[in-house]
């Protein structure tokens, strides 16, 4: 029998150091919200492939759709020979997106591609080059996307200068003593000191920061950004790569606000584990790029497109948006109970809309200082005892829960029992 240790040794010899690991486990098979490793050990999955598996591992409807498509064709390149699944997916997303008026979509392969193409579209539409992003943001690992990402370690350290034309505004986070007023004041400083708003093509923001710690953008910030973008002709981009497709208790996280983005980046749970990303936006802006300016050889692969169509069907049939809210309420209730106990590591700031739930591990309840080492120990104890659990946050002290929305209450409770054990002081 192959062991986890043997595969980790082979991995270290053959795969670059720059690809990190949150666990030393090698998966053998998975179903819904459960995973079995190569040694036969079973785990409850609270990571969901980093928010990719809102519909769970190997949903039979997705597997069936992909298997049927594989028997027809696996690739043509949409720019060479179009196919109906790409077009139908665009039609359905255009109808679902929280953007009024005519909308259009385009598909890619990764979230970073969706982000970079959103900026390309904004630049084509405005004739400008500057982009404003936020600290704590994660937008991808490609050259421009990592430049937009508001975190140096590990995404920029030692990798050379970032792309020009990018400025970062502090994201409002109560635990970091940054308010919406602070953010807007800093944005005004940028407009005064670095770039006139008439040269800014886009402002990009995650409605709920993912890697940054599951902090939700306050409504007053989103309204202010919409007002600023309207005033100066700037394109507002919502990066919903992690928040999209039910994770926050709405199909799109922008539905939590009373203002709209111009462009929405999607990926991760769009195709239930198959590589697919997209950009949805106002038709007048989306059509600014010349033919050939967008696309990619594998962009909008037919296997991924039929998987995504199955995902949308599953959301309707299994009412997964409503399920996300129920899961979030269940998780928060259990975490609130754990927060009151003195025999566990102190936790704080339980947060997140819908099933996008997080909390911080702190040194003590009085000072609320981040405890990154304890957080690392909690995730290690969790996977040693059968729970796949991830951390995040600018201070590396946030535990995030991204359990598939198809998970049963019993499985969620089982996972929370392991988490409770991992939090033992």
N, C-alpha and C positions, 0 to 999 in steps of 0.2 A: 504493500500500500504506500502510495506517495504521501508524504507528510507536509504539513505547513512549513516546517523548518527546512526541509529539503528544497521546496519551491522558493522560499525566501533566499536561500543560499544561491540557487541558480539565477534568481532575479537580480541579486546584487552583482553577480558576475557578468550578466548579459545586458542589463537595462541600466540606463543612465541614472546617476544619483539625483538629478534634478527633478525626477518624478517622485514625489513623496508618498508616504503611506500612513493612514491613520490606524491601521491594524496590521498584524503579521499573518492574517488569515487568507487562505486561498479558497475561493468559492468553487463548489462542484455542481450544485444545482440550487434553484430557488423557486418558490411559489408564493404568490400573493405577498405577505409580509414576513415570510420565513425563509431562511437561508441555511444550507448545509455545506460544511466545508469538506475538503478532500479526505479528512479523517473521520467523517460521519457525524461531527458535532453539529448541533442545531442552534440557530440564533434567531431571535426576534429582531426584525430590521426596523430601527428607528432613524435610518439614514436615507433610505429610498434612492440610493445612488446619487446622493446630493440633489434631492428634489426632482429627480427624473421619473420616479415611479409612483406618481399619484394614483395610477390605476393598478399598481401592484406588479410583482414579477409575473411574467408569462400569463397575462390575462388570456383566457382561451379565445375570446373574440378577436384580439389583436393577432395572436398566433395564427388563427384560421385565415384572417384576411391576408397576412403576409405570405402564408403557405400557398394560398390560391394565386397571389400575384407572382410568386416565384415560378410557377408553372407556365406563366404567360411570357414575361420578360423581366429582367432585373435592372436593365439600364439602357437608355437611349441617348442621354443628355438632352434635357428639355429644350435647349437651344437648337438642337438638331431635329428631333422628332418629339412633338408635344404629346401629352397623354392626359386622359380625362381626370385622373385622381388629383393631379396637381391643380387643375382648373377648379374642380369641385371643392378642394380644400380651401383655395383662395376665396371662393364664393361664400363658403360657410363661415370662415374667419372674418371676412368683411362684414357679414351680417351680425356676428357676435360682438365684435370690438366696440367698446364704448366711445365711438367717435361718430358724431352726427355728419350727415351729408355723404357724398360719394367717397368710397374707400377702395383701395387696391392693396394687393399683397404680393410679396416675392419671397422665395424660399432659398435657404442656404443649408449648411450642415452643422455649424457650431454656433453657440451663443456669441462668441467673439466676432464671428462673421456678420451676424445680425447687427451687432453694435457698430462695427466699422462701416457697414453699408448704410446704416441709418445716418451716420455722419456724412457719408458721401452724398446721399440724397439731399440732406439739409444744405450741404455746400452747393450742390447743383441748383437747388431751388432759390437760394439767397445770393449766390455769387460771393459769399464770404468764406472765411476760413476758421475763425476762432471758435473754440468749444469750452464751455464751462461745465465742470463736473464737481463732485463733492468728496470730501475726505471720508474715509471708511468705505467708499464704494468699491465694488468689484465688477468690472466689465469684461474681463477676459485676459488672456495671456499673450495675444499677438502684439506686435509692436505698438500699434496705436491704441488698442484696447487696454494694454497694460499701462500706457501713459494716462489714460482716463481713470484707471483704477487708483483709488486714493489710499494706498497702503504700500510702503516701500518693501518691507520684509514679509514674505519672501519673493514678491512678484517683480521687484525692480533691482534689488541689491545685486551689484556686480554685473549687471546686464547692459551697461552703457547708458548714454543719455536718452531720455524719453523724447518722443516726437514733439516738435514745437507746436505752438498754437493752442496749448491746453492750460487752463487755470482751475484751481480747486478752491471751493468754498467750504468752510466748516459745516458739517452736517449737524443739525440740532439734536443733541442727545442729553437728557437730564443728568445721567450719571457722569457725563463729562463737563457739566456746567456750561453747555452751549445752548443758547436759546434761538428761537426763530429770528428774533431781533438781531442777535449777533451774526447769524448767517447773512441776513439781508444787508447789514452794515458792511460786512466783509465783501459782499458782492459789489456794493457801491464803491468800495475802495479799489477793487479791481477795475471797474469802469473808469475810475478817476486816474489810476496810476499805471495801468498796464495795457488795456485795450478799450477803445471806444465801443459802446454797444452796437454801433453801426457796422462794426467789423466782426461781430459774433454771429456765427451761423446757427448754433444750437446750444441749448442747456439740456444736459442729460441727467436723469435722476432715477434711482430705484424707489418705487413707492414704499417698499420695505427693504431696507438693506439686508443682504444675505450674509456674505462673508463679514460684513461690518458689525454684525451682532443682532440682527432681527429688530432693528429700530425702525419704526414707521414714521414716514414723513408727516408732520402735523398738517392738518387741512389748511391752516393759515399760511404755511410755507408754500403749499401747492397753489393756492389762490394768488399769492404774491408773484410766484414765478410765471403763472399764466398772464397776469397783468403786465409784467415786465416784458414778456415775449410779445404780447400784443402791441405794446407801446413801441417796441424797437424792431419789430419784424423778425424776431428770433424764433426758430423752430424748437418746440418743447418735445423732448424725447423721453418716453417712459421705458426704462429697461425692466421688462417683466419676464426676463429669462427664468428667474427662480420663482417669482410670485404668481405667474400666470397659471391658468387651468386649475382653478379651485383651491389652491393652497391657502389663500387668505380668507376663505369663506365667501368669495365672489369669483366668478369666472376669471375676471381680471381685477387686479388690485386697484386700478384706477377707478373702478366702480364705487370705491369707498369715498370718492371725492365729488364735489359739485362743479368741478372744472375738468376739461379734457386735455389730453396730450394730442400733439399733431401726428406723432409716430409712436408705435409700440413695438418693441423688440420681444420676440418670443423664442423659446427653445425648450430644453429640459423635458418637462412632462407633456409637451405637445404630441410626441409620438410614442409614448409608453416604453421608452428604452431604445428605440431606434434613432439614429442620428439625423436630426432635422431641426432647423431653426427657421425663423421667418421675420419679416418686417411687414407690419400692417400700418397704413396711414392714409391721410387725406389724399385723394386722387390727384389733385392739382400739384401737390408737393411730390408725391411718389413718381409722377410722370416727368419730373424735371431731368432725370438722367437720360442720356442718349441711348439708343439701342446698342447693346453690347457693353454698356457701362456697368451693368449688374449681371449677376449669375455666377455660374461655376460649373465645372465638369460634373461633379456629383450633387450639385445643389438641387434640392427637391427630388431626391431619389424616389422612384416609384414605390419601392418597398416601404420607405418611411412615410410616404404620402398616404398609402392605404392604411398603415398603422395609425396615423393621425386621424383619419376619418373614423376608424374604429374607436379611438379614444373619445371623440366627440359623441359618438353613439352611446358609449358606456356612461359618460357623464349624464346624459339625458335619462337613460334607462335605470341607472342605479342611484340617481339623485346625489351625485358625489359633492356638489357644491353644498347642499344641506348637510351632508355627512361631515364635511370639513368643519363646519361650525359645531356640530355635536362632538367631534373628536377634540376640538380645541377647548370646549367647555369642560370635557371630562379630564383632559390633561391639566388644565389650570386648577381645577378643584383639587386634584390629587397633589399637585405641587404646592398649593396653598396650605394643605394639611402638613406636608413635609416641612414647610417653612417655619412652622410653629414649634418644631421639635428641637430639643437641645442636645439630643444624642446623634445628630447628623451634622455634616458640614453646613455652615450657614449659607443660605441661598437668598438672593434678592432680585428685585425687579423682574418678576414674572410678567411676560409680555407676549405680544404678537397677535395679529388678527386671525380668526379661523384656526385652521390646523397648522399654522406657521408659528410654533410656540418656542420660546426660549426663556432662560433665566441665567443669572450670574452667580458664580461661586465667589464668595468674599472671605476675607480673613476673619472678620467678626461683624456682628450686626451693628455695632456702634459706628465704626469707622467706614464700613462698606468698601474697604480697599480690595482691589482685584487680587485673586489668588490663582495665578496661572498654573503653578505647580500642582495644586490640589485638583484643578480642573483636568489636567493631564492624567492624574492618578485615577480620577473618576471614570474617564473614558476607557482607561486600561482595565480597571476592575470590571467595568461593564462587559467588555467583550470577553474577558476571561470567564465570566459567569453567564454568557449566552445572550448578550444584547449588543447590537451594533449601534454605536452612539458617537456623534460628532461634536466637536467644539468649534468655536469661531470667535469673532470679536476683535476689536483693535487692541484690547488688553489680554487676549487669549484666555479669558475667564468665563466665556459664555458657553453654555450647553444648549444646543439646538435640537429640536425634535421635528423630523420630517417623515413620520411614519406614513406609509401608503394610506390613502383615503378609503381603500377597500378593506382595511384591517378590521377584524371583529373587536368588540369591546373586550372579550376575554383575552385576546392576544395583546391588546394595548395594556390591560391590567397586569398581565404577566410581565411585559416589558417594564412597567412602572415599578413592579416589585423588585426587579433586578436593579433598576436605577436607585431605588431606596437603599438597597444593600450596598451599592457602590458609593453612596453618600455617607456611609457610616464613618463617623469621626475617628 
